[in-house]
């Protein structure tokens, strides 16, 4: 029996109004054979977590350019824990200073992709690190 297709939610938390990068990565995931759910702009952590659980995704990619990554990304992780869905892997990308990455990883963010990371590298990371949830 073949493994089921990975389901990826791409989210834009907070007031960040720039979604070109999120749309590009969503398309790269789709082209790689993943099922993709894109939440659109201006989503709260609560909306992102609710959508991820409702859509039964395997992982969540959060794109953030607003500078609120140290607040919003850990909040998403906290909400997943409260909802009993800590097995949903979360990774982030966008304009995130290198100095902030260790704190995000300590909060449970699996990986952080900074500007210049190729879509091929991100897709390869997901293929190597994310597995369908039980």
WOWO-V329312 format. One record per helix or strand of 3 or more residues. SS is the DSSP state (~ for helix, > for strand). FROM is the first residue (numbers start at 1). TO is the last residue. Records with the same first field share a line. If there is no record, write none. Layout:
SS->FROM-TO  FROM-TO
This chain:
>->7-11  35-38  59-64  89-94  111-114
~->20-31  45-54  69-82  98-106  119-129
